Amino acid sequence: MAKNIFIVDDDKFFGEMLKEHLNKKGGRNVSVFLTGEDCVNNLDEGPNLVILDYNLDSVNKDAANGLKILQLIRKKNQLLPVVMLSNQDQYSIALQTIQKGAEQYVIKDEEAFENIDRILSDIL
């Protein structure tokens, strides 16, 4: 059965690149959301995993950031795996997201897709 993966990133180009990468493996239905609110509103579609950008407010300053969206996801589903993705390489931010319920924290760098693949093989 195909796995449903939600990508939440306000950088449309990055989100689509990640979607294309994940679709190469097959057996996955990947959806990209530009806002965390759109993701939360579609949780009834039953994703098996959410890849969530930490800085969702970089384009729209009024948007909820990834940490707030993580908390909203946790209110609706305690067990849904969430991988936080960010340009932030600060240990304190990574630790904060893990403490709030993220499974893993991935830095958006040249190894991001490889790191996500490794995490997905462990989670899915």
N, CA, C and O of each residue as an XYZ file, in Angstrom:
496
protein
N       0.841     -1.190      0.000
C       0.000      0.000      0.000
C       0.883      1.250      0.000
O       1.884      1.316      0.713
N       0.505      2.219     -0.793
C       1.287      3.453     -0.911
C       1.279      4.233      0.399
O       0.275      4.274      1.111
N       2.398      4.841      0.695
C       2.533      5.693      1.875
C       2.223      7.133      1.482
O       2.671      7.620      0.444
N       1.449      7.804      2.330
C       1.121      9.211      2.108
C       2.106     10.078      2.878
O       2.239      9.954      4.095
N       2.783     10.943      2.167
C       3.755     11.848      2.773
C       3.332     13.274      2.484
O       3.070     13.634      1.337
N       3.267     14.088      3.535
C       2.988     15.513      3.398
C       4.304     16.272      3.549
O       5.060     16.039      4.492
N       4.567     17.172      2.622
C       5.685     18.106      2.726
C       5.080     19.477      2.967
O       4.181     19.900      2.239
N       5.566     20.170      3.980
C       5.077     21.516      4.280
C       6.271     22.459      4.208
O       7.156     22.426      5.063
N       6.283     23.299      3.179
C       7.404     24.224      2.996
C       6.915     25.416      2.189
O       6.329     25.242      1.121
N       7.149     26.617      2.684
C       6.710     27.807      1.958
C       7.623     28.135      0.775
O       7.326     29.038     -0.008
N       8.719     27.413      0.647
C       9.578     27.522     -0.527
C       9.074     26.505     -1.547
O       9.448     25.333     -1.505
N       8.228     26.963     -2.459
C       7.560     26.075     -3.416
C       8.565     25.267     -4.228
O       8.353     24.079     -4.474
N       9.653     25.901     -4.643
C      10.669     25.215     -5.441
C      11.285     24.056     -4.663
O      11.408     22.950     -5.189
N      11.670     24.305     -3.414
C      12.268     23.242     -2.603
C      11.259     22.119     -2.366
O      11.600     20.941     -2.474
N      10.030     22.482     -2.045
C       8.993     21.481     -1.799
C       8.772     20.582     -3.004
O       8.638     19.366     -2.864
N       8.735     21.180     -4.186
C       8.536     20.396     -5.406
C       9.756     19.528     -5.718
O       9.607     18.401     -6.189
N      10.954     20.039     -5.461
C      12.163     19.229     -5.658
C      12.153     18.014     -4.733
O      12.472     16.903     -5.155
N      11.786     18.229     -3.472
C      11.733     17.126     -2.516
C      10.649     16.126     -2.917
O      10.848     14.916     -2.810
N       9.516     16.624     -3.372
C       8.433     15.744     -3.832
C       8.926     14.867     -4.980
O       8.725     13.653     -4.973
N       9.566     15.484     -5.956
C      10.102     14.735     -7.101
C      11.096     13.679     -6.638
O      11.063     12.546     -7.119
N      11.964     14.031     -5.724
C      12.944     13.083     -5.182
C      12.250     11.905     -4.506
O      12.608     10.751     -4.743
N      11.263     12.194     -3.671
C      10.579     11.131     -2.933
C       9.740     10.247     -3.853
O       9.595      9.052     -3.595
N       9.192     10.813     -4.909
C       8.390     10.038     -5.849
C       9.227      9.055     -6.674
O       8.690      8.081     -7.203
N      10.529      9.299     -6.788
C      11.412      8.402     -7.541
C      11.449      7.015     -6.921
O      11.677      6.029     -7.622
N      11.230      6.928     -5.631
C      11.283      5.637     -4.937
C      10.064      4.781     -5.235
O      10.133      3.560     -5.099
N       8.946      5.384     -5.641
C       7.719      4.645     -5.904
C       7.005      4.261     -4.622
O       7.592      4.262     -3.540
N       5.733      3.932     -4.761
C       4.948      3.508     -3.605
C       4.634      4.613     -2.618
O       4.342      4.355     -1.451
N       4.697      5.849     -3.097
C       4.451      6.990     -2.224
C       3.516      7.980     -2.905
O       3.632      8.244     -4.102
N       2.596      8.516     -2.129
C       1.762      9.626     -2.573
C       2.255     10.848     -1.810
O       2.071     10.935     -0.596
N       2.867     11.774     -2.495
C       3.477     12.933     -1.861
C       2.673     14.179     -2.192
O       2.412     14.469     -3.360
N       2.283     14.913     -1.154
C       1.554     16.174     -1.309
C       2.398     17.302     -0.732
O       3.035     17.140      0.308
N       2.399     18.443     -1.409
C       3.140     19.613     -0.938
C       2.152     20.691     -0.514
O       1.222     21.017     -1.251
N       2.360     21.238      0.673
C       1.553     22.332      1.198
C       2.472     23.521      1.439
O       3.567     23.370      1.981
N       2.020     24.706      1.033
C       2.824     25.915      1.211
C       2.628     26.537      2.587
O       3.434     27.364      3.015
N       1.557     26.143      3.287
C       1.335     26.651      4.641
C       1.051     25.483      5.582
O       0.520     24.450      5.176
N       1.409     25.669      6.816
C       1.131     24.663      7.830
C      -0.353     24.488      8.063
O      -0.824     23.387      8.347
N      -1.087     25.583      7.941
C      -2.526     25.524      8.143
C      -3.177     24.601      7.119
O      -4.081     23.837      7.457
N      -2.718     24.669      5.859
C      -3.246     23.778      4.826
C      -2.962     22.318      5.172
O      -3.812     21.450      4.973
N      -1.794     22.062      5.678
C      -1.451     20.703      6.093
C      -2.385     20.225      7.197
O      -2.962     19.143      7.097
N      -2.535     21.021      8.242
C      -3.382     20.648      9.383
C      -4.815     20.407      8.919
O      -5.468     19.473      9.384
N      -5.306     21.240      8.010
C      -6.668     21.096      7.504
C      -6.861     19.841      6.666
O      -7.996     19.441      6.409
N      -5.768     19.213      6.233
C      -5.860     18.021      5.394
C      -5.389     16.748      6.101
O      -5.203     15.716      5.456
N      -5.199     16.814      7.395
C      -4.729     15.638      8.132
C      -5.703     14.465      8.060
O      -5.307     13.319      8.275
N      -6.963     14.737      7.762
C      -7.938     13.651      7.647
C      -7.658     12.754      6.430
O      -8.266     11.692      6.296
N      -6.745     13.173      5.544
C      -6.331     12.333      4.418
C      -5.413     11.197      4.874
O      -5.084     10.309      4.087
N      -5.006     11.227      6.128
C      -4.231     10.130      6.703
C      -2.789     10.014      6.259
O      -2.376      8.950      5.796
N      -2.008     11.080      6.387
C      -0.595     10.940      6.029
C       0.107      9.962      6.970
O      -0.255      9.826      8.138
N       1.119      9.288      6.428
C       1.953      8.405      7.238
C       3.143      9.149      7.810
O       3.802      8.668      8.732
N       3.418     10.338      7.254
C       4.574     11.128      7.673
C       4.372     12.564      7.207
O       3.813     12.809      6.137
N       4.835     13.510      8.024
C       4.857     14.919      7.637
C       6.302     15.397      7.707
O       6.979     15.205      8.717
N       6.768     16.019      6.633
C       8.072     16.689      6.613
C       7.761     18.175      6.681
O       7.184     18.739      5.751
N       8.143     18.807      7.783
C       7.670     20.140      8.132
C       8.815     21.136      8.238
O       9.751     20.945      9.015
N       8.729     22.201      7.450
C       9.732     23.266      7.505
C       9.570     24.063      8.793
O       8.448     24.371      9.197
N      10.666     24.394      9.431
C      10.638     25.161     10.671
C      10.266     26.620     10.412
O       9.494     27.206     11.170
N      10.805     27.202      9.357
C      10.599     28.631      9.055
C       9.500     28.844      8.028
O       9.772     29.305      6.919
N       8.285     28.522      8.373
C       7.173     28.680      7.443
C       6.747     30.123      7.249
O       5.951     30.419      6.357
N       7.253     31.001      8.051
C       6.849     32.399      7.959
C       7.857     33.255      7.200
O       7.841     34.480      7.324
N       8.728     32.632      6.420
C       9.735     33.416      5.703
C       9.140     34.173      4.519
O       9.665     35.219      4.138
N       8.059     33.669      3.931
C       7.395     34.357      2.819
C       6.248     35.212      3.346
O       6.163     36.401      3.041
N       5.371     34.605      4.134
C       4.236     35.316      4.717
C       4.506     35.482      6.208
O       4.448     34.513      6.964
N       4.794     36.685      6.622
C       5.186     36.936      8.018
C       4.073     36.633      9.024
O       4.338     36.498     10.218
N       2.822     36.526      8.545
C       1.709     36.209      9.434
C       1.475     34.706      9.575
O       0.642     34.281     10.376
N       2.196     33.910      8.813
C       2.003     32.458      8.864
C       2.566     31.887     10.167
O       3.530     32.406     10.730
N       1.943     30.814     10.625
C       2.446     30.111     11.807
C       3.758     29.426     11.443
O       3.897     28.884     10.347
N       4.715     29.451     12.361
C       5.976     28.772     12.088
C       5.819     27.267     12.298
O       4.788     26.799     12.781
N       6.851     26.524     11.930
C       6.792     25.079     12.002
C       6.552     24.537     13.396
O       5.880     23.518     13.558
N       7.087     25.199     14.399
C       6.899     24.732     15.779
C       5.429     24.817     16.177
O       4.907     23.907     16.821
N       4.763     25.896     15.801
C       3.335     26.048     16.088
C       2.523     24.988     15.341
O       1.592     24.406     15.898
N       2.877     24.745     14.085
C       2.171     23.728     13.303
C       2.416     22.341     13.896
O       1.501     21.518     13.941
N       3.627     22.078     14.347
C       3.924     20.805     15.008
C       3.001     20.605     16.207
O       2.476     19.511     16.413
N       2.805     21.648     16.988
C       1.915     21.555     18.144
C       0.471     21.290     17.719
O      -0.233     20.525     18.378
N       0.018     21.917     16.621
C      -1.337     21.678     16.116
C      -1.489     20.234     15.614
O      -2.519     19.597     15.831
N      -0.454     19.736     14.945
C      -0.488     18.344     14.486
C      -0.576     17.406     15.687
O      -1.347     16.446     15.668
N       0.203     17.676     16.723
C       0.208     16.821     17.918
C      -1.156     16.821     18.624
O      -1.551     15.815     19.214
N      -1.868     17.948     18.562
C      -3.205     17.991     19.158
C      -4.171     17.071     18.416
O      -5.076     16.493     19.018
N      -3.967     16.940     17.092
C      -4.856     16.108     16.286
C      -4.397     14.659     16.224
O      -5.222     13.749     16.132
N      -3.092     14.439     16.274
C      -2.560     13.087     16.116
C      -1.217     12.980     16.845
O      -0.201     13.497     16.380
N      -1.232     12.315     17.972
C      -0.014     12.158     18.783
C       1.008     11.226     18.138
O       2.202     11.338     18.412
N       0.556     10.311     17.288
C       1.431      9.258     16.779
C       1.997      9.514     15.384
O       2.899      8.801     14.945
N       1.479     10.520     14.683
C       1.936     10.802     13.325
C       3.400     11.264     13.343
O       3.721     12.268     13.979
N       4.280     10.543     12.656
C       5.683     10.975     12.621
C       5.836     12.302     11.872
O       5.293     12.490     10.784
N       6.591     13.209     12.487
C       6.879     14.503     11.886
C       8.390     14.693     11.883
O       9.045     14.572     12.919
N       8.934     14.991     10.711
C      10.351     15.306     10.567
C      10.454     16.800     10.329
O       9.888     17.320      9.368
N      11.169     17.486     11.194
C      11.348     18.932     11.054
C      12.524     19.190     10.121
O      13.566     18.540     10.212
N      12.336     20.149      9.225
C      13.326     20.495      8.213
C      13.605     21.985      8.324
O      12.675     22.784      8.429
N      14.887     22.367      8.301
C      15.175     23.789      8.469
C      16.559     24.162      7.979
O      17.462     23.330      7.895
N      16.697     25.443      7.659
C      18.022     26.014      7.392
C      18.780     26.262      8.690
O      19.998     26.446      8.677
N      18.072     26.266      9.793
C      18.666     26.536     11.102
C      19.551     25.372     11.521
O      19.098     24.228     11.559
N      20.801     25.653     11.834
C      21.690     24.591     12.289
C      22.049     24.758     13.768
O      23.106     24.321     14.222
N      21.154     25.394     14.491
C      21.386     25.610     15.920
C      20.860     24.420     16.716
O      19.716     23.998     16.548
N      21.703     23.897     17.570
C      21.344     22.743     18.390
C      20.097     23.029     19.223
O      19.248     22.152     19.380
N      19.976     24.243     19.757
C      18.848     24.571     20.633
C      17.513     24.472     19.885
O      16.513     24.044     20.462
N      17.491     24.863     18.616
C      16.261     24.769     17.829
C      15.930     23.308     17.545
O      14.778     22.892     17.670
N      16.929     22.541     17.168
C      16.709     21.112     16.925
C      16.175     20.435     18.184
O      15.215     19.668     18.119
N      16.785     20.714     19.307
C      16.358     20.115     20.565
C      14.925     20.520     20.904
O      14.130     19.688     21.342
N      14.600     21.776     20.706
C      13.249     22.269     20.993
C      12.205     21.536     20.152
O      11.146     21.174     20.664
N      12.489     21.317     18.881
C      11.516     20.632     18.027
C      11.351     19.166     18.435
O      10.241     18.635     18.397
N      12.427     18.520     18.819
C      12.360     17.130     19.282
C      11.556     17.058     20.580
O      10.735     16.157     20.756
N      11.792     18.004     21.485
C      11.052     18.027     22.747
C       9.561     18.266     22.519
O       8.735     17.805     23.307
N       9.210     18.978     21.454
C       7.802     19.261     21.153
C       7.149     18.140     20.345
O       5.952     18.204     20.061
N       7.918     17.115     19.971
C       7.301     15.955     19.348
C       7.771     15.581     17.958
O       7.224     14.650     17.366
N       8.766     16.268     17.412
C       9.297     15.863     16.110
C      10.122     14.588     16.272
O      10.796     14.398     17.285
N      10.063     13.727     15.273
C      10.847     12.489     15.299
C      12.324     12.781     15.069
O      13.197     12.240     15.748
N      12.579     13.647     14.099
C      13.945     13.970     13.694
C      14.006     15.417     13.249
O      12.982     16.058     13.014
N      15.217     15.917     13.139
C      15.467     17.286     12.683
C      16.509     17.198     11.570
O      17.600     16.666     11.773
N      16.168     17.721     10.402
C      17.069     17.667      9.254
C      17.400     19.083      8.821
O      16.509     19.916      8.657
N      18.678     19.351      8.638
C      19.128     20.656      8.161
C      19.075     20.660      6.635
O      19.512     19.710      5.985
N      18.536     21.741      6.074
C      18.486     21.901      4.617
C      19.894     22.232      4.123
O      20.303     23.392      4.089
N      20.606     21.204      3.750
C      21.933     21.389      3.176
C      22.090     20.394      2.032
O      21.113     19.774      1.612
N      23.298     20.236      1.531
C      23.502     19.353      0.382
C      23.235     17.877      0.704
O      23.122     17.064     -0.213
N      23.136     17.525      1.969
C      22.862     16.144      2.367
C      21.417     15.937      2.831
O      21.072     14.857      3.311
N      20.582     16.950      2.692
C      19.214     16.883      3.235
C      18.408     15.728      2.648
O      17.778     14.979      3.396
N      18.415     15.570      1.334
C      17.613     14.511      0.716
C      18.104     13.138      1.159
O      17.300     12.251      1.446
N      19.417     12.964      1.214
C      19.994     11.697      1.676
C      19.602     11.422      3.128
O      19.262     10.292      3.477
N      19.648     12.441      3.962
C      19.258     12.278      5.368
C      17.773     11.949      5.497
O      17.389     11.128      6.330
N      16.942     12.583      4.682
C      15.511     12.287      4.702
C      15.266     10.846      4.259
O      14.451     10.145      4.859
N      15.963     10.401      3.218
C      15.825      9.011      2.769
C      16.153      8.036      3.898
O      15.447      7.048      4.100
N      17.209      8.315      4.616
C      17.636      7.447      5.713
C      16.560      7.408      6.808
O      16.240      6.344      7.338
N      16.019      8.558      7.131
C      14.977      8.645      8.159
C      13.719      7.913      7.693
O      13.107      7.178      8.468
N      13.333      8.110      6.440
C      12.139      7.452      5.920
C      12.270      5.946      5.959
O      11.292      5.251      6.233
N      13.455      5.424      5.692
C      13.627      3.973      5.733
C      13.458      3.444      7.154
O      13.071      2.290      7.342
N      13.742      4.274      8.156
C      13.557      3.878      9.554
C      12.107      4.017     10.001
O      11.620      3.204     10.786
N      11.410      5.046      9.505
C      10.068      5.354      9.980
C       8.984      4.610      9.218
O       8.049      4.082      9.819
N       9.106      4.566      7.888
C       8.031      3.979      7.068
C       8.234      2.507      6.803
O       7.414      1.881      6.131
